Amino acid sequence: NGMLVAHPFDADAGVLTGEPLPLADNIGVDAVGLADFSASNDGTLAYRGGQTGARRLLWRDRTGRELGQVGEFAEYTNSSISPDGQRVVVDVMEPDASNMDLWIHDLERGVASRFTFDAGYDFDPTWSPDGSRIVFSSSRGEGSNALYWKDASGAGEAELLLALEEDIYGGDWSRDGGVLTYGVHSADTSWDIWALPMDGSGEPFPVLQSEFAEVRASFSPNGRWMAFESNESGDWEVYVIQFPGSGGKWQVSTNGGSEPQWSADGREIFYLDATQNLVTVPVSIGTTFKAGLPETLFDAGLFPVLARNRYSVTDDGERFLLLSPITGESIRPISVVLNWNAGLEP
């Protein structure tokens, strides 16, 4: 039910002691089941409530003008438009945060169909380049989050694609179908980007693995370049590298950057800046990479949440499908409690 509870713990004996102490109700939970709270050593607790997570699938043009809504309000976290532009897959959290499933919206017919039915969290969906399959992360089964895939028609059951000891989060699939990227969290190297050959030609291999966090990879249309986020500068920014190999690295964003996506013609990179503006950067991806000056398109006003794709862009680069918060509910207040541990008994 979203209640935050503290329980005394004897670290030497490795056992719980005393009675649990309820601290707060209705704590917010993100797409991967992480609760929105933090506690410091001096007895300060901060948390965010989870009662205002409903969003709408909103079409906007390059000026930010609203063009229409897809489906009903729901707690959407990620979206992905099919290669033919006729469908969009989204992950939807249950209101009590007990479950998350994938749904497919048929954009031509205006019909939504449930795609996964497992009791766990299914999230981070990505279409195969030919539109025949959908890959997603899932907490189903035992152990860590793993990658599964399923026929995009909805027929059959989801099949395990890749499982590790660590949690795996969804990535991008190269346009030629050869490589799927995914994210892994390591205690030694933070968030890393790995690649899985999809033709069975080899084992997974690390693409970006450093002391910093590298997340949300996005392939260029020709597959030779990859955009991603990193916090190596102290702030989250968007960078581009050559794929595969070590052919240099270029910073694309200038005022914070997250969730990079390429235009279908490879001439633009879109991203969200530090203040949630949707930004475009003209790029050249011939034998070398070159980026122009960022241009703000509009204030996206998206809900701050850990997600991969809070927006999707059409192939012509003229329309954007945003997971937009309901008007007036974009910011959930943060509550602060002092001396939260005063009521704990050893």
Secondary structure, DSSP 8 states (H G I E B T S, - for coil): ---EEE--EETTTTEE-S--EEEESSB-B-TTS-BSEEE-TTS-EEEEB-TT--EEEEEEETT--EEEEEEEEEEEEEEEE-TTSSEEEEEEE-TTSS-EEEEEEETTTTEEEE----SSBEEEEEE-TTSSEEEEEE--SSSS-EEEEEETT--S--EEEE--SS-EEEEEE-TTSSEEEEEEEETTTEEEEEEEETTSSS--EEEE-SSS-EEEEEE-TTSSEEEEEE-TTSS-EEEEEESSS---EEE--SS--EEEEE-TTSSEEEEE-TTSEEEEEEEEESSSEEE---EEEEE------S-S-SEEE-TTSSEEEEEEE-TT-S---EEEESSGGGG---
